[in-house]
Each structure stands twice: as structure tokens, then as C-alpha cells.
Amino acid sequence: MYIVNVAPLHAGLPHDTLSYFSKDKLEVGDLCEISIRKTSYRALVLSVSEARHEKQSIRHADFSFKKINKILYKQFIPKEIWLALDYSSSFNLQPLGKLIYDLIPEKSFNQIKYFHKNNFQKKFELELLQQSYKERIVRYKTLIRESFAKKQSLVIYFPTVTDIEYAYKELSKGIEDYVFCYHSSLTEKQAGVALDEIIKKHHPVLILNTPSLIPFVRNDIGLCIIERESSFYYFSYGENGYDMRPVIKRLCQNLEIPCILGAHTLSLEAQLAYKRKDAFEIVPLQMRNDTPLSIIRMDGENKSISPYLSKESLKIIHTTKLEKKGHIYLYAHRKGMYPTTICSDCSALFTCQKCNRPFVLHKIGGFRTYVCHKCENIIRLDDDTTLTCRNCGGWRLETLGISTGGIEAELERLGIPLFIIDGERTNTKNKAKKVYRDFKESSFGVLIGTEMAHNLIEDVDEIIVLSLDSLFSLPEYKTDEKIFNLVNEMGEKVREGGKVILQTRMHNTPILKYLSSHTFADFYKDQLNERDEFLLPPYYVVIKSTFENLSNILKTRIEQELEPYIVEWFEAGRGVTLLFIHINQTEWENNPNTRERIKLITQLGKPVVNPLYFFI
């Protein structure tokens, strides 16, 4: 008789691990079937011990052990993959079962009998490729030919399904029989056919995949590529979301598969790895900034009759209408209640007096509250609060929020064809694709859209960022990095002769200097220095934990238990308290005892490691 600890492979279950008994001896990595309240679930075996060694704990257990229903597959996950997943679970403070459930699509379980380790004796290396998209595609084609010649398959991970669809058009030419896409948008039948081909194909294959374990059903994977490595879409969904990129890198490391990180502008994590010589360049990193950029101030002499468009932007749209040719994309970012407040007298932004970032108006605990998402400075508005402009002393402050609907109403009077892509008008991927297809097929027109549209666009004549200022209201420490990557990606989507126009009232913000520079080097250098100074990734790990109705006694106790780590508290209102813990990255990576300690202390607050958003 054996006591078996398992991780249920299903989201939303109340327990991370459960214990059962089995007459048959199981091994770590076996896949079995268990029952929870008369419902059957798949579960992965975490540990096995003989019952005779556990008599004491069995006798004092406050529950009765159930029997495992049946063994589905022996050695479903090999040791190398198992150790990578176990480490990633600990690193991200995520239940192992949830992590595996995220990485193995539900529709694939009936076809997969086991995963494989790599048959090739290769050395893990982290390699960097910082080039334009077209140059990266050419490089990938070369790598595909080289891999096939060595009789090795390769996998390219993408952050979104749209990225896969566009890459397939470029990479599958001439090798259509050996290129397979696997992602969540496939129907169950399509996914089944693709997976069957991936498993059975004798010839080496190219797998285009969103983050999952699917490629490792083969034992001939010789190369892994993480494309658009700096994309924030690699974060999993939900309030307890985590970054999938370190998980993929850890899998490659344990399986001894070389891993390439590719992007137009690589992440700060990748740049720090290069600086520390933990990663190596395939070709010299392209630091030259080729983005055709025009920065337009929306105040002073450039102030337009339109609240949304500058004089230059209006001129471009009028020219497009008169000549009846050209495609323009207007990027609108909608975030928060009111992302911008300006003075009606002098047009100056209402900014934080500490760090000069724009205040964002929220409703916290029933009060209208201005919050700076950079330094956490707040101004709570009540009957006695009087706000004045820091620039001219005026009190006529006006809240603004640029949305797709407001711009549409502004442009309708011009009589130019308009196309809208946002979460309200195009709430499904197919609807968004149809609008974009209509936009492309029209002889001329204006597409108004959020980031949903940005991911669909292949190329346009002009891109106008309606308000760069609203992007600074994002409640995240990676705001500058995100803006930097977004604008440079836009530069690749503009046709020859066109440009990216940034409209802003914050003409003194440092990010504009970096975007206007001819090199990326200063941005990376200054951002890394700032992250180090403020104890942020990639130098530090930040653990965010959210508590409700936290008592002062428990708060003090948590602070004492977390010594000597840097601890910060933030009262979010309505009884919600946020805890932030800063721990050196190297210690977090290499010390499992530290990770287990933090997990135990913060478990009531549902901890998240390096959250994408700090205050939401």
C-alpha cells in the first residue's frame, strides 16, 4: 500500500495538493485519475511513500484517504521537465497543478501519452537577437533550414495568436507540410489534427506555439525561440497571472536546448543577462533607432481647434480625404476613470509634485482620489479640498479621457471612412479581424483602435498616438519600457515615407528623449540604473500580496516575520491593503527556503511574483 501526493490538473480547486492511497506503486511524473466530490480529475503524481512509513500521520489525519481511480499514463512527464515545472511553481508561488494545467491544453490530454526529453546532447545557451521583424524572419528561415539539415525540430513561441498567423505566412513557404500551429483559437478538431501530425511526423517539424508543453511531445527539439520576447502578452491572465518567459527558459535549461530571445527591442531582463554575460548575441545587437518619429506638443502654438488632434494630424487626415488614398491608424489608449487632468487656462497637465508624472483620478473607498502610479503619492478629494494648477495657479481643472467613441464623433463630420476596433465594438477576435480586413480593402480611411487593433495591423501609411500622456497613467513600474517597445513596434508597421506621430502635453518627460535618440543604448542604461535604485526587476523580485480587512496586529506580525526584507504597504481603500516585498533576484532564484518562507507568510494574500500591475 502506498500514500500518493498528487497535484490536480484543474484550475479553481480549493487545494494545491491532495493525498490518496494506491495498491500499485506509482512514480513522480505519472498521470492518474482521482475523484473529488464524485467528479473525476486528472492529477500528476508529486511524491510516493509506503503506507507503513506513514502510520503515525495516517492515524492522526482528520480525513479518510480515498483510492486513486486509475493510472492513466506512466512517466507522463519526464524528470527533466518535471524539475523545471517544480522550480517554476516555486519561483512564481503558483500551485504546480495550476502551472501544468496552464501549459497543457485541455483538448490535448486524450492524445498525449507522455512528453519527451531531448535526444540530442546539446548545451543550453541563452542567445539574443535584437533586429527588425523582417531581419528576424530572415534569420529564422536560415535557422529552420539548418535545423532540418541536422534532422532536428524547432519551436518558436509567440505571445499572441495573431503573431503566429502572420509568422506562418512568412515561415511556411516551401515547407508547408512540416510547419504546424498550435494555439487556443484552434477548434477541437483542428487542434487534434495538428497535434496528431506533430506527434507522428517522422520528418523534423517547425512548431509555432503560444506558451505550452505541446512541442515536447517530440524528442527531437533542437532549438527554442521566444519571439517578441519583450511583449507583455507573455503574462498569463487573471489576478494571479505570472510571466511565462522564465518558465520556457527553465524548460530549455533543464532539457539542454539552446534558447533564442528575439525582438526589435529586447526586455530589460535580456539586456541585463547580456551585461552579465549570461546571454550572448547571435549578431551584434541592433541599437540604432530607425523609427520615423514626430513628437507634437498639444499646447502653446500647436494648440488645435480639436481636443484630440493636432494641426499636423488634422492636415494628414484632410489630405487623405482629398486625395482619396491612404490608410491612417489612430491609437487611443483607454485606461482608468480619467487618465488626464488639464488646466483650462494654460493647458498644463495636473501632475505629481514629487515625480512630475500625471495624476490619475480614481474612486477609492467612495472618495474621488488622485493617485500617482509612479511614486504612490495621493490626493483625496473632499469638501475642503481645493485644487489649483501648479503652472499658472488657475483652479479650472478639467478631466479628460480620450476614447475611441469621442474621436469617432469628432471625425464623423469630416466625411472620411471610419473603422473602429476596441473591446466594445469588436468584442471577439473575428469581429476585429473583419473590421481590419474592411479597412485594408478600402481605398482610404481611418482606423481608430486600442492595442487590440495594434496587434492586428500589418502596415499603414501613418500612425497617430492620440495621447501619449494617458499611457503614463498605467499602474505599473514597466510603463516607460512598455511605451518604448510599443512606439518602436509601431515604427515597423509604418510604410516607407510615413511616420509615427506622438501627441503629448508632457514634452519634458525623459521617455521622449529616448524615443527621439538615434540609439537605444541610453534607454537601457538609464532604465537599468533606475530599476536597481528603486529595488525593482530585473535586479529584485517584487512579491505583491493583497489582504482584505487586515488587522494592525497581523500587519505588525507580518512585518516582523519578513525581516530583513524591504516591505511596503499601500492602503487601496474599501478595506484592501497591498503588501510589496523586495527581495534580491539572485537570492530568490537560488534559495528555495526563501521562496517557501515567503509563500507561508503571504499565503492569505494570494501572492503574485513581479506582477504586471501594482495597484490593480
Buried (B, 14 or more C-beta within 10 A) or exposed (E): EBBBBBBBBBEEBEEBBBBBBBEEEBEBBBBBBBEBEEEEBBBBBBEBEEEEEBEEEBEEEEEEBEEBBEBBBBBBBBEBBBBBBBBBBBBBBBBBBBBBBBBBBEBBBEEBEBBBBBEBEBEBBBBBBBBBBEBBBEBBBEBBEEBBEBEBBBBBBBBBBBBBBBBBEBBBEEBEEBBBBBBEBBEEEBBBEBBEBBBEBEEBBBBBBBBBBBBBBBEBBBBBBBBBBBBBBBBBEEEBBBBBBBBBBBBBBBBBBBBBBBBBBBBBBBBBBBEEEEBEEBEEBBBEBEBBBBBBBBBEEEBBEBBBBBBBBBEBBEEBBEEEEBBBBBBBBBBBEBBBBBBEBBBBBBBBEEEBBBBBBBEBEEEBBBBBBBEBBBBEEEEEEEBEBBBEEBEEBBEBBBBBBBBBEBBEEEEBBBBBBBEEBBEEBEEBBEBBEEBBEEEBBBBBBBBBBBBBBEEBBBBBBBBBBBBBBBBBBBBBBBBBBBBBBBBBBBEEEBBBBBBBBBBEBBBBEBBEEEEBBBBBEBBBEBBEEBBBBBBBBBBBBBBEEBEEEEBEEBEEBBEEBEBEEBEBBEEBBBBBBBBBBEBBBEEEEBBEBBBEBBEBBEBBBBBBBBBB
